[in-house]
Amino acid sequence: MARTDREGVRLRIHIEPRHGGTYADFRALALAVEEAGFDAFFRSDHLLGVVADDPSYQPTDCWTTLGALARDTKRVRLGALMGAATYRYPGLLATILATVDQASGGRVELGLGTGWYEREHAAFGIPFPATKERFDRLEEQLAVITGLWTAKPGEPFSFEGAHYRIEKNYSPPRVVQSPHPPILVGGTGLKRTPAIAARYATEYNLALGGDMRVQLDTFTRACEAIGRDPAEPRRSAFVPAAVGTTAADVERRVAAMGSPFIQSNAASGSPEQLVERIGELAELGIDTVYLAVYDIHDLDHIALIGAEVLPHVKAMKVAAP
């Protein structure tokens, strides 16, 4: 049945800056996204490119970039998809997000995952624990971050975990949004990921490579297991996009993706074909789509999707979970 409170699909732009890009490039792209009418501009939280030994790649920090964009944009929402819990301590991350939330007037969102790119961690001297520990750290980070954000004024917040300890914090970071900025958790895992998302996430995000129906059903059951209404959290999908009005334009945008895995999972073709693909996702209950673009300088791509795709998906019916 139609989920009337989620009528219309939110269409967002995600940039994977592994292929480089200066702040000026990010700013130009974010302003183009805002002008085209998209709901949000997200970026990944990576420090190395697809080819780890590529000397031409220049890293940029995710939250420094988004903090600057908070002042250079006016409407579009800003976030990370996904941040790595291995990169920052939770108290610091909560403070960074609160600062960007204040700077943007309440437009920031937190996407947080376990981190997966081991070579990237080694290149920047960041420890990369085993999978179980990374999941344990993710869960503790979310407990700390939400605890700090929702702490009552005048009452200290404390937390005792296996990896993080907060002792009587009387001055937690204050966010603009109530009760706090939206939190995205996701991936392809079918055990801990849905369970953590059910407990902490405002939005459950489906990464590439999984069976979407199975992932969504598993998440629904995880919500029910803790007494949460499965219809409450949003459900989103990550979709690499290469759209054009000519075959040459589509081929050029597919080539910019670089990775064969991404190319094989991309929505490539005409604007009408992308609308059809998003419609299929809406029938699964997906109410938010992150279109991943890979050429940071291709502003015509943004304008085309904004003009030929966005108006159609805003009116789509989204199936209930």
N, C-alpha and C positions, 0 to 999 in steps of 0.2 A: 504494500500500500504506500501511498505518498506520505512523506513526512512533512506536514504542512509548515512546521516551524523551521524547516531547513530548505524551503523552496529556493531553487537556484543554486548553482555551483560557484563557489568562490575560486577564481582563477588567479594564481600567483606566479610570479617569475622567480626562478632560482638560477643563480649563476655559479658555475663551478670554476673558480679562478685558478685551477691548477695549470692553466695555460698562460698564466701571467696576468698582468693588469695593474696599473697604478691607481692611486686614489682618484685621480682625475677621470680615469676610465670608469670606475665604479660610480662616481657621482653622475657622469653623463648617462650611464645606463639606468640608474635609479630614477633620475628625473624623467627619462623617456618612459619608464614603467609607470610612473605617477601620471604623466600627461596622457598616456594611452588608456588610463582608467582601471588598471589592475588593482587588486585588493592589497597586495603586499609585495615586497622585495626581500628575498632571502638570499643568503650566500652560505657556502660550506665553510667549515672550520678546519682547513688543511694548510699545511706548511710546505708540502712537496707536491710535485706534479705527478702525472701518470707514470712518467719515466723518472725514477728517483734520482738518476745520475745526470739529468739534463741541466747543464750549467746556465742555460738561458732563462730558467724559471726564477722569478723573484717573488718570495713569499710576502704576504700581507696578513696582518692580524685581523681576525674576524670582528671582534668586539670594538677594536679601535676604529675600524672602518664604519661599523654600524653607528657608533657614537657620533662620528662626524656627519654621517648621513642624517642623523636625527635632527641636526640643525639645518642641513641643506635641503631637506624635503619638508612638506607641509601636511600631507594626508596619508600617504602610503604607509602601511605597517612594515616593521622591520624585524628580521629574526635570523637565526642560524638553523640550518638543517644539514647535518646535525652537528652540535658541538660535541667535543670529546671530554668525558668526565675525567680522563687522565691528565688533561692539560692544566686545570686550575683547581685550587682548593675551594670547597663549597662556600665558605664564608666570603671569600674574595669574589667568587662568581656572583653570589647574591648581591653584593655591593655594586659590582660592575653593571649588572642588569638594572638595578634600581636607579643608578646614575643615568643610564641610557633611557630608562622609562621616564625620568624627570625631564631630561633634555628633549625628548620627543613629544612630551605632553601625553604620555600614556599610549604609545604605539609599538612597544617592543614585545617580542615573544621569545621564549626560550625553548630551543630544541636541544635535547641532550641524549647522548648515547654512550656506549662503553668505550668507543674508540676501537679502531681495527687495523690501522696502517702501521705495522710494526717498524718498517724501514724509516718511516717519518719520525717516529719516536726516537729511534737510534740517532738519526741525523741531528736532532736538536737536544739530545741529552735528557729525554723524558722517559722515565721508567715505563715499561710495558708489561704489566703483570699477566698471569695466566687468565684465561677466560672467566673462570668462576670468580676470581678476585675482582676483575673489572666489573662484573655484574654486581658484586657486593658493594663496590665503591659507588657505582651508579645509584643504587637504591639508597645508600646512606647519604649521598650528595643531595638527592631529591628531598629526603627527610629534613636535612639541615636547611636547604634553601627555602622550602615552603615554611618550615618552622620559623626561620628568621623573618620572612616576609609577613607572616601573620601573627607575630608575637604582639601581645598586648602592651601598650605604652606603660612604662613603669614596672613591668614584670620581667625578670631576667629569663632569657632562653638558654637552656642547657641541653646537651645531647651527648650520649655516650655510646659510641659504636666501636666496631672492631678496627676501623681505619680512621675515623674522625672523632674528635672530642671537642665540644663547645662548652666552655665553663662560664656560666652566669654572664651572658651578653646582655647588658642593659641598654645598649644603643644599636639595635639592629637596623639595617638599611630600610628606608621607607620607600615604597613604590607608589605610583600614581593610581594604577588600576586596582580595582577591588574584586575579589580579595587579593589578587596578585596577577602578574602577567600570565597569559596562557602558556602552558607547558606542553611540548610535543615530545612523545616517546614513540619509538617505532623500530622496525627492522624486519627481518624475515624469520626470526626465532619463534618457536611455538610453545616454549615453556616459560622462562622467566620474563621475556619481553612483554607478552600480553599481561602477565600478572602485575608487573611493575607499572605498566601503562594504566591498567584498571585502577590502581591505587592512587596514582599521582597525575595522570595526564589529562589535560583539557582536550587533547587531540591525539589520536592513534594514527601513526603514519606507516604506510606500507612501502617498504623499500623494494627495489628491483630484485627479481629472482625467486620470489615466493609464489605460492598458490594463493591468490587473493581471497577466494571463497573460504578456504581453510583458515587463513589468517583471521578473517573477519569473524568466522564462527567461533574460533578459539578465543578471540578477544571478548566476544559477547558472553561466553561462558565464564571467562575470568571476571567480568563485571558482576555477573549474577552470583558468583561464588562469594563475593564480599558484600553483597546487598546493594550494589550500585545499579541504577537504572541504565541499561545498555544504550538507551536512546540519548542519554545526556552528553557523553563525549562525542566530539566530531571524529570523522574518519577521513583520512586524506591519502593521496597517492602521489608518488614521484614519477613523472613522465618526461623523459628526454624528448625534446621536440625539434623537428626540422621541417618547417613549413615553407612553401613557396608557391608562386603562381606559374613557375616554369620548372621543368625537370632539372635544368642547370642549377637553379637556386636551391632546390631540395638537395641535390647531390653535394653542392658546396657546403651546406649546413650539416649534412650527415658526416662529411669528411672532417669537419671541425671538431666533432666529438672525440675522434682519436681512438677510443677504446672499442674493439669489436663487440664486447659484451654490451656496452651502452648502445651502440649502433643497432644491434640485433633486437634490442628492447625499446627502440625509439618509435614515437609516433611521427612518421615521415610521410609527406605527401601534401595534398592541397589543404586549404583551410577547412573545406567541407569534410575531408577525411578526419581531421583533428576534432571537429565538432562531433562526428560520429563516435570516435574513440572515447571522448569525454562522456558522451551519452551512455555508452556501455558501462563506464565506471559509476555513473549516477544510478544506474539500475542495480548495481551491487551495494548501494548505500554510501558511496563516496561523495561527500559534500564539498571537498576542497581538493584542488589539483595544483601541484607544483610543477610548472613547465620548466624543465631545465634547459637552458641555452648555453652554448659553449664558445661562442665568439663574442667577446665582451664589446667589440666595436661594431657589431651588426645591429644598429638601431632600427634599420628598416624591418628586420625580423619582428621586433617588438611592436612596431607600428602596424604591421600586417596582421598579426594575431589580435591585437587590440581592436582593429577595425572589422575584421572578418570572422573572428571566433568569439570574442568576449560577449557581444550582444546576445548571441544564441545560447550560451551556457548559463547566463544570468537567469534565464527563464525556465531552465530544466527542472523537472520534478526529480527529487532524490528519494529513492526507496528507503523505507524504514528498516532498521536492523532486525 
